[in-house]
Amino acid sequence: MAQQLHPDAQMVCDLIVASGRPPIETLTPPQARQAYLASRQVLQPDPEPVAEVAALQAAGPAGPIPLRLYRGQGCAKASPQPALIYFHGGGWVIGDLESHDQVCRALANATSCILLAVDYRLAPEHKFPAAAEDAIAATQWIAANAGRLGIDASRLAVGGDSAGGNLAAVAAIAARDQGGPRTVFQFLVYPAADMSTEWPSAERHAEQLPLTRAAMNWFIAHYVRSAADKADWRASPLRAKSLKGLPPALIVTAGFDPLCDEGQAYAKALDAAGVPVEHELFAGQIHGFLSMGRIVADSRRLIEMAAVALKRVFAGA
């Protein structure tokens, strides 16, 4: 039986059409960033209060990388705490600390951990591999400064959605290959895992809002410089020489998402490499549903699912 679009997801798509918002591929990157931020008020719940928020900067290859530290409710200050390093989605072109503020707060509270959001450089002003280099550098800096940040460096997880899921996967591979820091978990939400865009789901959902094939091509064209970049594991982690020895993963895919098949393929590739992986398919959902919690109830279900997995790993289970 063919899967059906979830009514919540359908409502989001109807709202996008009714708003008259031009397709993203017709916008300039600055216009697209504005449109993405404007959608927050319609799609996201009110941000939850957390125990603490602090602005930080990590040393990066091209200068400081802005970070935002969230201490979730119930996360103790007296002893070093586990941390989730989070990379926002937005096709490497849009999104920032503000676009994912609500999601980060909700994750920090649900997990009672420290969450560090990373404001990596965006394309096309900063082409590949700038975002990947920033993700790797931020992860290294956070681990190196764990003591003064109140973080337990032996309990570091990486996570992100869409382009952020791509960067989290890349940060985990780099940490393995560069002798640290050790990451204990990867939380990858509808990750971009392969730049080829030749997966059946990319064809099947080529016209599915909010991420059509035309929009996907627009993002990729702004990010990469060449076909060689697309084949680089820092752009396509599915093409890494080996996935052995990576931390356990929770990979979430959405059934009506052009990226669905590549996310599933990454889960299968991790499993084949002996990495413990849980793949959760939200069959009726669309790309981006994590940050649509005002309308899409599955957003909350995903946050709670992630919190259960993270708490288990952080407890050493």
Secondary structure, 3 states (H helix, E strand, C coil): CCCCCCHHHHHHHHHHHHHCCCCHHHCCHHHHHHHHHHCHHHHCCCCCCCCEEEEEEECCCCCCEEEEEEECCCCCCCCCEEEEEEECCCCCCCCCCCCCHHHHHHHHHHHCCEEEEECCCCCCCCCCCHHHHHHHHHHHHHHHCHHHHCEEEEEEEEEEECHHHHHHHHHHHHHHHCCCCCCCEEEEECCCCCCCCCCHHHHHCCCCCCCCHHHHHHHHHHHCCCHHHHHCCCCCHHHCCCCCCCCCEEEEEEEECCCHHHHHHHHHHHHHCCCCEEEEEEEEEECCHHHCCCCCCHHHHHHHHHHHHHHHHHCCC
